Amino acid sequence: MKKLILLTLFSALSFGQNNPNPGYWQQHVDYKMELDMNVKNYQYNGKQELVYTNNSADTLHKVFYHLYFNAFQPGSEMDSRLKTIADPDKRMVKTFKVADKEVKESRISTLKPEEIGYLKIKNFKQNGADAKTRVVGTVLEVTLNTPITPNQKTTFTLEFDGQVPLQVRRSGRNSEEGVALSMTQWYPKMAEYDFEGWHADPYIGREFHGVWGNFDVKINIDKNYTIGGTGYLQNKNEIGHGYQDNGVEVKHSRKTKTLTWHFVAPNVHDFAWGADDNYIHDITVGPNNVELHFFYKNKAENLENWKKLQPKTAEILDYLNKSVGEYPYKQYSVIQGGDGGMEYAMCTLITGNRSFGSLVGVTAHEFAHSWFQHILASNESKHEWMDEGFTSFISDLAMQSVLPSKSEEEENPFEGAYSNYRYLVKTGKEQPLSTHADRYDINMAYGISAYSKGEVFLAQLGYIIGVENLMKTIKRYYSDYKFTHPTPNDIKRTAEKISGANLDWYLVDWTQTTNTIDYAINEVTDENNKSKITLERIGRTPMPIDILVVYTDGTQETIYIPNTLMRWEKPNPYQTLSRTILKGWDWAYPTYTFELEKSKEKIQAIVIDPSGLMADVELDNNVYEKE
């Protein structure tokens, strides 16, 4: 017990708020929750005490809670969105034919009363006195009986009754793979209030945002069920189930029908768990003595891949520690559950009936979210690309490290992201990355924007300031903004501090518009025994330009044309080749002309951006080849 107390204390003390922005503040919450889960009817009831600290300069007259499970009811906003969007999530609809026409039906719309999800709140009190509440869909609106003044704390208490929905999206019971409980977004969760105000968004199907705090959670459940999730289990030797320190399975009294699992999670902004009565629970110790827990169904077709996954997860942790920064907790759980893969504090829920490569891939991606969402907690409802895109970038690099491909086509780990982005542009359905996650017209546009265009933001930043500066930027960004809520400006300013370049133009064009990059080699001519090359900027977005020139005698050189908006020149990315730096190309000029000392006849080829890291939307006009 002393060891557990010291571990928790150490963890709490080591998580300092260190956002370097002057005047930065963030709210704080301390949750205590107790719940009883009935595994027969999938209903549960609980008590919650929440101590809320108002670190803002504002007086709060209202607060808001998320009641996410209310989304899984016929007629909800999530249900309506499934019925009206052109390309609903395939996991959330049933498809059948009527008169030779394909019809898609929302799975939520057909849920029976005993299959829906809900959270019902009662006995809500502020400092022991009743407060006025109103439920609007998935949000609980609370009018305070006593305003919370700046730098003051208040205590909220409530009781809640919940029902776990039939598994439709992320959360739920009885998944397609037979997992009993995927308990995510299951409790009344305080909405975030920050410098922009309240973020009390309804749950329509996208992303989440939460308040940093500490969780103390007790879950009473059938003794045959094993739980894996957020936090450190405080009563391992009482529970057994592969957790206990001495490795000896605990023998419970036959009279004991349930067990109470007690978890403590310091400095997180969410709490999730999965439970099943047929889980295998394995533990591997990874770098820095981080315990890696694995919970998966005891099925023959799963076992080999899940065993092989465990050392690979340790390798992933090692790669991310070295490439981004040290994982600050001492536990992480990979849990079979959910409907694909979804990240949560100190854990992930993933589907498990996969090939080995797919299992490693989804684990790498979801684990990487720990850095870019559960430690660097950007508002992923508004800036989903900062989470999904950055996670995709680093997890692609991690996969290249732990499962290197022998295919030449996959030498560039970001090629898929670039291809997806170019496809989206050609569809004409792109919306700016500044679009709220729930406001995309179609799921395809959201998916490619958040994951692929967000990934290209970083990969292309490496083209702009140099790969070495990019990787330094990622480490500095993590170090400066962990355990806070960074914004797009913060990653931009970090890159500027590391490189010395001005990058506001890049952040604006790439994230706030649908402007594209398109440069072309317009003409190559001879003039006075020299070659004259004319380039054209067709797209609106300006870029610095790297050019490779290959001569007929086999020699090569590179040309660098600075983007004058940067007020900076990047280091030579091709150290083995001579480089000529020309005068900058100002944005207002649509064309740019320069000369080479050798005649046109001696030029074999000219290539704009030989690295392939500039997201030019039309590659055919980037190359000149001798006829």
N, C-alpha and C positions, 0 to 999 in steps of 0.2 A: 504493500500500500504506500509506504514511504517513497518507493521508487516512482510510482504513478503520480503522486503529488508533486514530486520534484520535476518530473517530466513535463507535467502540465504547466507548472510555474515557469520553468525555463522557456517553454514554447511561448507563453504569454509575454514574457519579458523580452524575447528576441524579436517580436514583431513590432517594430517601431514605425509610426507614421512619418514618412520622410519626404513627402512631396516638396520639391524645391520651389514651387510657385509661391511668390509672396502672398500672404493672406489666405492661403489655402486652408480649408476646414472640411470636415466630414462628420456626419452623424454617427452615433454608436448605439448598439443594442446589446442587451444581455438577456438571452432566452433561458427559461426553465420550463420544460414540458414533461408531462407524464401522460401516457396513453395506454389504453387497453385495446388490443386487436383481437377481434373475433374472426378466426380463419374459416369458419363455417359459412357465415353470411357476408363476410368482407366489410363489416361495419366496425367502426372504432369510435371511442370517445376519449376525450383528453382534457387536461387543464394546462393553461399557459400563463406564466408570469413573465412580463417583458418590462425591463427597466430601460427607458429611452432617455438618451442624453442629447440635448439640443446644443450642439456646438456652433450653431449659426448665430448671426447677429439679429435674427428675426424672431418675433414672437409668434408661436404657432397656435392657431385657434382650432385647427382640424388635423387629424392624421388619417391615413388610409392603409388598409391591409389588402393584400391579394388573397383571394379565395379561388385558387386555380382549378380545383376539382369541379367547380360549378360550370366550367366550360363543357364538361362531358354530359350535357343534357340536351334533348331535342329542343330546337328553337334558340339555342345560344348563339352568340356571335361567331364562335368557331364553327358551329353547325351551318350557319348561314353562309359563311365564307366558303365552306366546302361545296355548297350548292351553287354558288354564283361564280367562282373563279373558273377560268377556262381550263386550267390544268391542275386539278386538285391532287394532293398527295395521294399516291396510289395505295399507301398503307391505310389510308383513312376512308376509302370508299369501296363499295362493292360494285363490280362491273358485270352487267348482263345484257342480253339482247332482247329488244322488243321490236317486232316487225322488221327484222334484219338491221335494226339500228342499235348501236352501242349506247347503253344508258349507264350513267354513274350515279350511285346513290350514297349519300353520306352515311357512314356507319354510325355516327352519333344519332342521326334521326331515327334509327330503328332500335335504339337501346330501350329496354324495358325498365320499369321502375326499380327493379332489384339489380339492374345492370348499370344504371347511371352513376355519375360521381356527384358528390355534394360535400359542402362544408357549411354547417349550421352553427351560428354563434349565439351564445346565451350568457347571461350574467356578466356582461361587459362592465368593468369598473375602472375608473381612474383614481388612484390613491384611495381605494375603498368606497368611492361614491359612484353611483350610476352615471353613465355617459350616454348620450343619444347616438344611436347607430342606425344606419340604413344600408341595405344590401342592393347594389346595382350590378347585376351580372356577376362578374368575377372580382368585384371590388367592394370592400366594406368601408363605408364612409362614416367617420366618427367625429361628432361635434364635441369638443372637450368641455368639461365642466369647469376646468381651470386652465387658462392658457399656459403654454410652456414658454417661459421667458428665456432669453439667451443664457447659455452656460448653466442651465438648470436640468435636473432629472425629474422624471415622473414614472410611476409604476402602473402599468396596465395589467389587469387580470381578466381572464375570460375562460369559458368552458366551450368546447366544441364537439359536435357530433359529425362524423364523416362516413362516407361510403366510398370504397375504392371502385372506380368504374371498370367495366370490362375493358381490357387493354385495347386502346385505340391509337394513342399517340404518346410515346415516351412513358407516361405513367400508366398504372393500372394493374389488373389482376389477370391471371390465366393467359399469359402471352402465347403466341403461336408455338413457341418452343417449350411450353409447359411450365414456365416459371410462375410461381404462385403470386408473388407480390413485387411490383416495381414501384416503390414508394418515393416518388419524386414530386415536388410541389404539393405536398400532402397536408401542410399545416397553415394556419393563418400567418401570413408573412408580411411584416411591416414594409411598406413601400419606401423607396428612397426619396429623400429631400436633399437637394444640393444647391449650388449657386444658380441653377436654372429654375429652381422651384421643385414642385412635386412631380414624380414620375409614377403616377398611378394608372398605368396603361392596362386596359382589359387584356385578358389572355385570349388571343385569336388564333395563335398557332406558332408564333415565332420565338423570340429570345427573351432573356430575363435580365433584371438589374436588381441588386440587393444592397442592404446596409451592412457594413462591417460590424462584427460583434462576436460574442462568445455564446456557445450553446451547451446546455446541460440537459440531456434527453434520456428519459427512462421509458422503455418499450416493454410492455407485458404481453407475451405471446405464447401460443402453444409450445410446450417444451421440445417438441420434435423439430421445430423450425430453427434454421441457422440464419443469422443476420450478418450482412456485410454492408458497410456504408461509411459515412462521414465520422470522423473523430476517433478518439482512443477509448477502447472498452475498459471500464474501470473495475469490473468484477469478473475477470477472466476465469479465475479458479472456481467461481460459483457456476459459471455458464458451461464450461467445457467446450464442446463443438469445435475442437481443434485450436482454441484460443489460449488455453491455460499455459502458464509459464513452465510448469514441470513436465508437460507433455503427456500427463496421465489423464485419461478420459474420466470425467466426473460421473459418478453414479448417483442419479437423483432418486429420491423416494418415489415409490409407486403412487403415493398420494398426491405428488406434485403434478399438476396438469399444465401449469404455465411456468415460465421463467421471466424474470425482469432483467432486461439488458440495459446497462447504464453506460452511456457514451458522453464524453466531454470533448468538445471541438473548440479550440481557441482561435480567435481571429479569422473567422470565415464569414461568408455572406450567404450561405445556404446550408441545408442539411438534408441528405438523401440516404435511402437505404433500400436494400433488396432482401427478400426472405423466401426461403423454400424449405420443404421438408425432405428434399433429396439433393441438397448441395454437397459437393465435395469442397473442403476448405484446405487449401495449401498455403504455406508461408515461405517466401524466399527473402533473404536479407540482401538488399541491394547496396549501392554506394552510400557512404556516410551512415551506415547502419539503419537505413530506411527499410521498414518492414513492408514488403510487397505481398498483399493478400490476394488470393484468387478463389472465387466462389463460382462453381459451375455445376451443371446437372450431371448426375452420375449416369451417363449414357455411353455405351461402348464407342459410338462413332465420334464422340467428342474428346475422349480421354487423351489420346496421343497428342493431338494438337494443343490442348490446354497444358499438358506437361511441357511440351517444347516451347510454349509461349513464355514460360516463367523466366528462364535465363535471358531471353530476348528483351523482356520488359526491364530487367536490370541493365542491359546494354543501352536501352532507350533512355533510361534515367541518367546514366553516365553521360551520354551524348548531350542531353538537354542541360545538365548541370554545367558542362564545359562550354556549351555554345550560347546559353542564355544567362544562367546564374543558378546558384545552388537552390534546390528544392528545400523549402524551409520547414516542412513538417517531417515527422518520423514514421508516417504510415501512408500507404496508398492502396486502394482496393480496386481490383478489376472484377466486375460482377456480371454474370450472365443475367440478362433481363432486358426490359424495354423493347424497342422496335427497330433498332439499328445501332446507333451509338450516340451517347449523350454524356456530356461532362457535368460533374458536380464536385462540390468541395471534397477533396481528399479521396475521390472515387470516381468511377465511371460505370454506367450500365451499358452493356453491349450485347448484341445477339451473338450466340456462340456456335451455331451450326454453320461453320465457315471452313474454307480451305485454310491451310496454315498461313499462307501469305496474306490472305484477307484478315485473318485474326490478328496477326502482328500489325498490319496496316491500320486497322481501326483502333487498336490499342495505342499505337504511336500517336495517332491524331488526337484521341481523347485525352491521353496523358499530357500531351503538349498543351492542351487547353488549361491545365493546371497553372502554367506560367502566364498564358495570355488572357485568361478570363478569371481564374480563381485566385490569382495573386496580382496580376495587372487587371484590375476589375473595371475595364471601360464599360460604358453604357452600351451594351450590345443591341439594345432595341433601336438606338439612334445611330450607332457606329458599328454595326455588325461586322463590317469588313476588318476592323481592327482586331477582332477576336478570331473569326473564322479564317480570314485571309492570312493573318500572321501565323496562326496555328498551322494552316496548310503549308505555308512556306517552310517552317522549321521542321514539321513532321515529314515532309518530303525529303529534306536533307537527312533527317534521322534514319528514314527507311533506306536511303542510299548507303548509309553507313552500316546499318545492322543487317540488311538483306541486299547487298549490292547486286545489281542486275548485270548480266552478261550481254544484254542486248544493246547494240550501238544506238538504237532508236531511243533508248532511255538514258543516254549519257547526260542530257540536260533534264534534271529532275522537275523543272518547272514547265516543260514543253506542253503538258496537258493543260495547265492553267492558261498559257498564252493562246492555245488553240481554242479553248472554250470562250475566252474573251473576244477573239476575232469573230467567232461564230455569232456571239450575242450582238456585236456591232452590225453584222450583216443582216440580222433579222429585223433591225429597226426598232426593237422593243426595249432597248437599253434605257434605264433611268439612272440619274446621278447616284453615287454612293451615299450622298447625304439624305437619301430617301429613308424614311422610317421603315423598319423591317416589315411592319404590317401593311405598308402602303404600296408595295409593288403590285403592278397589274397582274402579273403571272408568276407562278413559282419558279419557272425556268429563269426568268430575269433576276429574281432574288438570289437563286442558288449560284448562278455564275458570277453575279456581282459580288456577293459576300465572300465566297470562297475563292474564285479564280481571279477576279479583278483585284480583290484585296491582296491575294498572294503576289500578283504582278506588281502591286505598289511597292513591295519590298524588293523583289527581284530586280525590278527596273531601277529602284533607288541605288542598287549596287552598280548598275550601268552608269548612273549619273554621277555618283561620288566615289565609285570604286568599291569593289567587293570587300576589301579589308576595312574600309571606313564603315561600310554597312554592318559588318559583324561587330565592330566596336560600338556602333550606334545601338544595336539590339541589346548588348550587355549593359551599356550606360542607361538606356531606357528602363530596363528591368531594375537596375540598382537604384535609380532615382525615384521611380514611381510605384514600386511594389507596395501592396497593401493600401493603395489609394485608388482613385478613379481617374486615370489619365484620359485626355481628350485628343483628337487628331492633331491639334496644335503642339501637343507635348512630344509626339514622335517626330514631328517636323523640326521643332526647336532642338531636340537632342541631336538629330542628324546635322543640323547647322553648327552646333557647338563642336561636334566631333570633326567635321570636315572643314569648316570655314566658309562653306558655300551658302548663298542665299537660296532658299527653296520654297518660298511662299507661292510662287507661280506653279510649282509642281503640285502642292497640296490642293490649291484651288482648282486647277484644270482637271486633275485626276479624280478628285473626290466630289467636287461640287458642280461639275458639268458633265456633259457627254461628249466633250471635245475629243477628237482623235488625233493620233500621230500618223502622218503620212508624208514621207520624204521621197523624192524621186531623182534619179539621174536623168536629166533632161537631154543633155547633149554633150558629146565629146568630139572636139574638133582640133585641127592642127593650126597653129599660128606662130610664125617665125621659128619653126623647128621645135616648138614646144606644144604640149597638149593643153587645151583649154576645156575645163569641165564646168558645166552649168548644172546646179542643183535647184530643185524647186520644193518649197514647203507647201503641201496641198492641205494637210490637216491644220486645225487651229492651234494645237498644242505645240509649243516650241520645245526643242531638245538640243543638248550638245550633240555633236555628230562625230562618231568615229568612222573613218574610212580606211579600208585596206586596198592597196594597189599592188597588183601582181604583174610583173613584167615578163616579157617573152623569154628573157634569159634566166628566169627562175628566181630572180631577186624580188624582194617585197619591201614595202614601206607602209607606214600608217600616217594618216592625216587627222588632226584633231581641230574641229571648228567649235570654239566655245559658244555657249549660250550666254549672251551678255547679261541676261537677267540674273545669272548666278553670281556675277562679279568674282569669278573663281575659275581655276583650271584644275581638272582632276589629274591625278598621277597617271603615268603611262601604264595601261593595263597589259601592254605587249612588250615586256622588257627586252626580249630578244630582237626586236625590230626597231629600226630608227623611226622617230616620230617627228613630224613637222607640225608645229602649232601655228595656225593661221589667225587672222583677226576674227573677232567675234561676229556672229550673225544676229543682227537685231531683228526682233520679231516682225516689225512692220514691213520688212522687205520680203516679198514672196520668193525671190530668187537670190542665188549666191554663186559667184563665179570665182574660180581660182585656176592657177596654172601649175603644171608639172614640168620639170626640166627636160623630160624625155618626150619624144614625139608620140603621136597616137599609135603609129605602127609598132612601137615597142611595148605597148600596153596589152597584156593578155586579158586582164579583168579588173574591174573596180567594184567594190562591195561596200554598201552602207551598212554599218553595224555588223561586223563579222561574228560578234559574240551571240547574236540572236536575243539579247536581253532588252532591246528597245522594242516596245510593243507597237511597232508600225503595222497598220491594218492592211496594207497592200504591199506584199513582199516582192511581187513581180517587177516593180519599177525600182528596186533597190540595187539591181545588179546590171553592170555593163560587161559584155563579153565580146572579145574580138571575133569578127565574123570569119 
